[in-house]
Amino acid sequence: MRRRRTLAAVSTVTSAGPVTATGTADRNIDGQAISITVFSTIKWWGKIFLPILFTVTKRFPKLTKTLVQLSFIHFARWSLVKQIPYNGQPQPEQKLRYTHMYFESNFNGGWEEYIDAFSHILTSGMAAFWGSSFGFPKALPVGPFKEYITENEIDASHYYSAYPEATITMIKAALELDEHLASLKRGAKNSSPEAFEAAYTKMLTDAQRYL
């Protein structure tokens, strides 16, 4: 059953760093990460258009380059749901009269800021993905779009983040730093103290943005 919430809901989850995950139900939050799940009902032509759109964006990644560059987004995925899998009792068997679009994403920051970014930066993309959904009010102005997302959002039953205290920017920086450290470690095996000191200093300089 759908759980509706108000846009003013604020998380009380604590974190080692500043809490940025706000504006959604507590069960959608794990540390600094927020999950969002949206089901929307698709018009008949969306069943034809959306698979084509998904194929084109997958084949030509440059079309989603702007989305990838939004550093606070872990990932975003759109898919079509044509039937509800039946797993036995006590689940009732359900048949969908219409195809639904399933959108899920994980991100850092506030729920409202996330929708703002989608609306203002990915305006045409939102029209492409949600344009065939019943009730879609257009991405701008953002107020009606937020109301639309709220009406169709479903709270997570379970949400897990492997690194709840870290943002996606911190995780990417840690991975980049690890590569620099691995390179230093490989070279240290046969280095003199002077050569190691020079290599270490260079590593610190090259990896400064990740520290």
FENDA-V935172 format. One record per pair of residues at least 12 apart in sequence whose ideal C-beta (glycine too) atoms are under 7 Angstrom apart, sorted by the first residue. I is the first residue (numbers start at 1). J is the second residue. Records with the same first field share a line. If there is no record, write none. Layout:
I = J  J
//
This chain:
2 = 154
3 = 155
5 = 25
7 = 23  112  146  150
9 = 23  24  25
10 = 22  23
11 = 24  26  29
12 = 26
13 = 26  29  31
15 = 31  32  165
16 = 165
17 = 32  165
20 = 32  108  109  110
21 = 33  34  108
22 = 110  111
23 = 110  111  112
24 = 111
25 = 155
27 = 155  156  159
28 = 155  156  159
30 = 159  160  161  164
31 = 161  164  165
32 = 108  164  165  166  167
33 = 74  106  108  161  164
34 = 106  107  111
35 = 106  156  159
36 = 104  105  153
37 = 104  153  154  156
38 = 103  149  152  153
39 = 100  102  152  154
40 = 100  101  130  133  152
41 = 98  100  133  134
42 = 98  99  100  101  132  133
43 = 132  134
45 = 132
46 = 132  133
47 = 99
49 = 132
50 = 80  101  132
53 = 128
54 = 78
66 = 121  122
67 = 122  125
70 = 117
71 = 168  169
72 = 107  108  109  168
73 = 105  107
74 = 106  107  168
75 = 105  106
76 = 105
77 = 104
78 = 101  103  129
79 = 102
80 = 99  101
81 = 99  100  102
82 = 96  99
83 = 96
84 = 96
101 = 133
108 = 167  168
115 = 142  145  146  149
116 = 142
118 = 139
119 = 139  140  142  145
123 = 139  140
126 = 139
127 = 139
135 = 148
136 = 148
173 = 210
176 = 210
177 = 207  210  211
180 = 203  206  207
184 = 199  200  203
187 = 199
//
